[in-house]
Amino acid sequence: MTGGLLMPLATAVWLVENTTLTFKQIANFCNLHEVEVQGIADGEVAKGIKPYDPIMSGQLTREEIELSSKDENRSLQIKALDVEIEGEDKKIKKYVPLSKRQDKPDSALWLLKQHSQLKDSQIAKLVGITKNSVTSIRNKNYWNYNNLNPKDPVAMNLFTQKDLSLALEKAERRIKREKKEKEKAKLSVSQGS
């Protein structure tokens, strides 16, 4: 049984479609019932759920799948995910596969809709795209704007909830500061007249 598997049903769909693992192995790994996995294979369960590749997401390796494919009594072992809970500030540019690159503008749109208080530069930094792209998405003149679908970047693993919370706190502080500055400016104008 795995504790931190992302999207277990979608992962099971991918494993059913792309491996020779037994239903029991897939069920154990995805924390599902063997009957559910059988249902996925028969097309009765998880209709319309997009397969989620556990290799690409870093939860499994090809070697791990091959080892368990050769021995049906061997359980799949989830790869130790480098979950940044310790609060380490390691900024490493990670390679984003072509299939995932559309996720960045989609995520920027989601952030613009859900957290409009964030500055374009903050969104650009969080999502990993240029500030100009974020601004053009905000102004609805991004080259591919009509094909964008807002997607939650935390759920898509572009960054952590902690990163988002820190950015939102910073935005709130900026808004309060700007409000105080406006009030000071109004006060000095009214005192000057």
MARMI-689498 format. One record per residue (C-alpha): residue number from 1; residue in one letter; x, z, y. Coordinates in nm, 4 decimals. Layout:
<pts>
{pt NUM a {X Z Y}}
...
</pts>
This chain:
<pts>
{pt 1 m {0.0000 0.0000 0.0000}}
{pt 2 t {0.1290 -0.0805 0.3439}}
{pt 3 g {0.0716 0.1215 0.6533}}
{pt 4 g {0.1472 -0.1197 0.9340}}
{pt 5 l {0.0380 -0.4619 0.8162}}
{pt 6 l {-0.0948 -0.6783 1.0985}}
{pt 7 m {-0.4168 -0.8704 1.0336}}
{pt 8 p {-0.4492 -0.7933 0.6590}}
{pt 9 l {-0.7389 -1.0317 0.5851}}
{pt 10 a {-0.5735 -1.3271 0.7598}}
{pt 11 t {-0.2450 -1.2413 0.5841}}
{pt 12 a {-0.4263 -1.2366 0.2484}}
{pt 13 v {-0.5721 -1.5809 0.3251}}
{pt 14 w {-0.2199 -1.7124 0.3909}}
{pt 15 l {-0.0778 -1.5513 0.0748}}
{pt 16 v {-0.3610 -1.6925 -0.1405}}
{pt 17 e {-0.3060 -2.0414 0.0027}}
{pt 18 n {0.0749 -2.0448 0.0075}}
{pt 19 t {0.2060 -1.8344 -0.2827}}
{pt 20 t {0.1685 -1.7884 -0.6573}}
{pt 21 l {0.1298 -1.4106 -0.6242}}
{pt 22 t {-0.1391 -1.2405 -0.8316}}
{pt 23 f {-0.4621 -1.1240 -0.6689}}
{pt 24 k {-0.3562 -0.7673 -0.7486}}
{pt 25 q {-0.0215 -0.8078 -0.5673}}
{pt 26 i {-0.1913 -0.9591 -0.2619}}
{pt 27 a {-0.4635 -0.6926 -0.2673}}
{pt 28 n {-0.2060 -0.4107 -0.2842}}
{pt 29 f {0.0062 -0.5582 -0.0068}}
{pt 30 c {-0.2878 -0.6287 0.2250}}
{pt 31 n {-0.4651 -0.3022 0.1422}}
{pt 32 l {-0.7711 -0.4912 0.0183}}
{pt 33 h {-0.9735 -0.4766 -0.3026}}
{pt 34 e {-0.8699 -0.7236 -0.5741}}
{pt 35 v {-1.2287 -0.8607 -0.5733}}
{pt 36 e {-1.1927 -0.9423 -0.2013}}
{pt 37 v {-0.8770 -1.1418 -0.2717}}
{pt 38 q {-1.0583 -1.3217 -0.5564}}
{pt 39 g {-1.3367 -1.3975 -0.3044}}
{pt 40 i {-1.0828 -1.5398 -0.0586}}
{pt 41 a {-0.9454 -1.7660 -0.3326}}
{pt 42 d {-1.2983 -1.8801 -0.4204}}
{pt 43 g {-1.3779 -1.9458 -0.0541}}
{pt 44 e {-1.6538 -1.6816 -0.0425}}
{pt 45 v {-1.4697 -1.4227 0.1673}}
{pt 46 a {-1.2890 -1.4713 0.5009}}
{pt 47 k {-1.4550 -1.8038 0.5844}}
{pt 48 g {-1.3281 -1.9284 0.9201}}
{pt 49 i {-1.0403 -1.6795 0.9326}}
{pt 50 k {-0.7156 -1.8519 1.0259}}
{pt 51 p {-0.4322 -1.7778 0.7832}}
{pt 52 y {-0.1685 -1.5439 0.9316}}
{pt 53 d {0.1872 -1.6190 0.8163}}
{pt 54 p {0.3564 -1.2864 0.7300}}
{pt 55 i {0.6968 -1.4590 0.7127}}
{pt 56 m {0.6733 -1.5942 1.0667}}
{pt 57 s {0.5481 -1.2582 1.1956}}
{pt 58 g {0.8451 -1.0880 1.0301}}
{pt 59 q {0.6449 -0.8732 0.7873}}
{pt 60 l {0.7714 -1.0457 0.4732}}
{pt 61 t {1.0659 -1.2621 0.3723}}
{pt 62 r {1.0562 -1.5684 0.1487}}
{pt 63 e {1.2927 -1.3852 -0.0876}}
{pt 64 e {1.0500 -1.0932 -0.1139}}
{pt 65 i {0.7615 -1.3289 -0.2014}}
{pt 66 e {0.9780 -1.5131 -0.4590}}
{pt 67 l {1.0868 -1.1880 -0.6255}}
{pt 68 s {0.7248 -1.0726 -0.6627}}
{pt 69 s {0.6092 -1.4222 -0.7696}}
{pt 70 k {0.8502 -1.4046 -1.0656}}
{pt 71 d {0.7406 -1.0535 -1.1674}}
{pt 72 e {0.3672 -0.9844 -1.1473}}
{pt 73 n {0.4272 -0.6098 -1.1904}}
{pt 74 r {0.6448 -0.5980 -0.8770}}
{pt 75 s {0.4761 -0.4933 -0.5523}}
{pt 76 l {0.5518 -0.6722 -0.2266}}
{pt 77 q {0.7525 -0.4627 0.0163}}
{pt 78 i {0.6727 -0.4949 0.3863}}
{pt 79 k {0.9819 -0.5647 0.5900}}
{pt 80 a {1.0669 -0.2711 0.8134}}
{pt 81 l {0.9149 -0.3817 1.1414}}
{pt 82 d {1.1227 -0.3126 1.4493}}
{pt 83 v {0.8388 -0.1389 1.6268}}
{pt 84 e {0.9620 -0.0172 1.9628}}
{pt 85 i {0.8071 0.3282 1.9671}}
{pt 86 e {1.1295 0.5140 2.0369}}
{pt 87 g {1.1223 0.3750 2.3899}}
{pt 88 e {1.4492 0.1867 2.3660}}
{pt 89 d {1.4908 -0.0547 2.6519}}
{pt 90 k {1.6549 -0.3424 2.4713}}
{pt 91 k {1.5640 -0.6676 2.6404}}
{pt 92 i {1.6386 -0.9472 2.3987}}
{pt 93 k {1.5085 -1.2972 2.4601}}
{pt 94 k {1.3381 -1.3817 2.1351}}
{pt 95 y {1.2830 -1.7341 2.0124}}
{pt 96 v {0.9180 -1.8365 2.0217}}
{pt 97 p {0.8170 -2.1006 1.7640}}
{pt 98 l {0.6496 -2.4169 1.8938}}
{pt 99 s {0.3206 -2.3185 1.7323}}
{pt 100 k {0.3187 -1.9955 1.9364}}
{pt 101 r {0.4189 -2.1385 2.2760}}
{pt 102 q {0.0604 -2.2114 2.3790}}
{pt 103 d {0.0009 -1.8379 2.3395}}
{pt 104 k {0.1951 -1.7643 2.6591}}
{pt 105 p {-0.0306 -1.9494 2.9077}}
{pt 106 d {-0.3351 -1.8259 2.7089}}
{pt 107 s {-0.2037 -1.4702 2.7453}}
{pt 108 a {-0.1333 -1.5180 3.1156}}
{pt 109 l {-0.4969 -1.6271 3.1628}}
{pt 110 w {-0.6179 -1.3198 2.9698}}
{pt 111 l {-0.4070 -1.0908 3.1907}}
{pt 112 l {-0.5340 -1.2617 3.5073}}
{pt 113 k {-0.8931 -1.2060 3.3931}}
{pt 114 q {-0.8544 -0.8532 3.2534}}
{pt 115 h {-0.5956 -0.7087 3.4942}}
{pt 116 s {-0.6212 -0.8993 3.8222}}
{pt 117 q {-0.4232 -0.6247 3.9972}}
{pt 118 l {-0.1025 -0.7470 3.8296}}
{pt 119 k {0.1192 -0.9644 4.0464}}
{pt 120 d {0.2032 -1.3141 3.9208}}
{pt 121 s {0.5676 -1.2084 3.8869}}
{pt 122 q {0.4660 -0.9121 3.6648}}
{pt 123 i {0.2571 -1.1358 3.4383}}
{pt 124 a {0.5388 -1.3910 3.4218}}
{pt 125 k {0.7856 -1.1199 3.3184}}
{pt 126 l {0.5514 -0.9690 3.0564}}
{pt 127 v {0.4463 -1.2978 2.8970}}
{pt 128 g {0.7783 -1.4789 2.9341}}
{pt 129 i {0.6779 -1.7802 3.1459}}
{pt 130 t {0.7608 -1.8828 3.5011}}
{pt 131 k {0.5916 -1.7277 3.8046}}
{pt 132 n {0.4931 -2.0820 3.9130}}
{pt 133 s {0.3046 -2.1295 3.5842}}
{pt 134 v {0.1158 -1.8013 3.6340}}
{pt 135 t {0.0298 -1.8949 3.9941}}
{pt 136 s {-0.0965 -2.2385 3.8872}}
{pt 137 i {-0.3089 -2.0764 3.6117}}
{pt 138 r {-0.4490 -1.8303 3.8714}}
{pt 139 n {-0.5290 -2.1242 4.1053}}
{pt 140 k {-0.6771 -2.3233 3.8134}}
{pt 141 n {-0.4393 -2.6150 3.8714}}
{pt 142 y {-0.2181 -2.5552 3.5667}}
{pt 143 w {-0.1575 -2.8885 3.3886}}
{pt 144 n {-0.3395 -2.7763 3.0732}}
{pt 145 y {-0.5882 -2.5337 3.2337}}
{pt 146 n {-0.9009 -2.6767 3.0644}}
{pt 147 n {-0.7506 -2.6149 2.7198}}
{pt 148 l {-0.6520 -2.2531 2.7833}}
{pt 149 n {-0.8276 -1.9772 2.5875}}
{pt 150 p {-0.7697 -1.6219 2.7107}}
{pt 151 k {-0.5936 -1.4278 2.4330}}
{pt 152 d {-0.4837 -1.0642 2.4301}}
{pt 153 p {-0.0999 -1.0766 2.4385}}
{pt 154 v {-0.0613 -0.7292 2.2848}}
{pt 155 a {-0.2712 -0.8326 1.9844}}
{pt 156 m {-0.0601 -1.1479 1.9597}}
{pt 157 n {0.2600 -0.9447 1.9640}}
{pt 158 l {0.4041 -1.0994 2.2835}}
{pt 159 f {0.4745 -0.7479 2.4138}}
{pt 160 t {0.3703 -0.3885 2.3454}}
{pt 161 q {0.0814 -0.1829 2.4812}}
{pt 162 k {0.3470 0.0398 2.6389}}
{pt 163 d {0.4852 -0.2605 2.8355}}
{pt 164 l {0.1351 -0.3393 2.9611}}
{pt 165 s {0.0651 0.0230 3.0589}}
{pt 166 l {0.3905 0.0437 3.2563}}
{pt 167 a {0.3116 -0.2825 3.4396}}
{pt 168 l {-0.0405 -0.1599 3.5234}}
{pt 169 e {0.0938 0.1738 3.6561}}
{pt 170 k {0.3404 -0.0154 3.8766}}
{pt 171 a {0.0591 -0.2402 4.0057}}
{pt 172 e {-0.1590 0.0635 4.0877}}
{pt 173 r {0.1278 0.2244 4.2832}}
{pt 174 r {0.1809 -0.1015 4.4766}}
{pt 175 i {-0.1918 -0.1280 4.5611}}
{pt 176 k {-0.2010 0.2350 4.6882}}
{pt 177 r {0.1122 0.1757 4.8963}}
{pt 178 e {-0.0296 -0.1452 5.0495}}
{pt 179 k {-0.3570 0.0348 5.1278}}
{pt 180 k {-0.1690 0.3158 5.3076}}
{pt 181 e {0.0328 0.0606 5.5053}}
{pt 182 k {-0.2882 -0.1179 5.6135}}
{pt 183 e {-0.4429 0.2140 5.7219}}
{pt 184 k {-0.1285 0.2984 5.9224}}
{pt 185 a {-0.1367 -0.0444 6.0873}}
{pt 186 k {-0.5067 -0.0026 6.1786}}
{pt 187 l {-0.4382 0.3450 6.3154}}
{pt 188 s {-0.1492 0.2302 6.5353}}
{pt 189 v {-0.3593 -0.0636 6.6654}}
{pt 190 s {-0.6537 0.1663 6.7541}}
{pt 191 q {-0.4219 0.4218 6.9192}}
{pt 192 g {-0.2472 0.1486 7.1170}}
{pt 193 s {-0.5686 0.0171 7.2792}}
</pts>
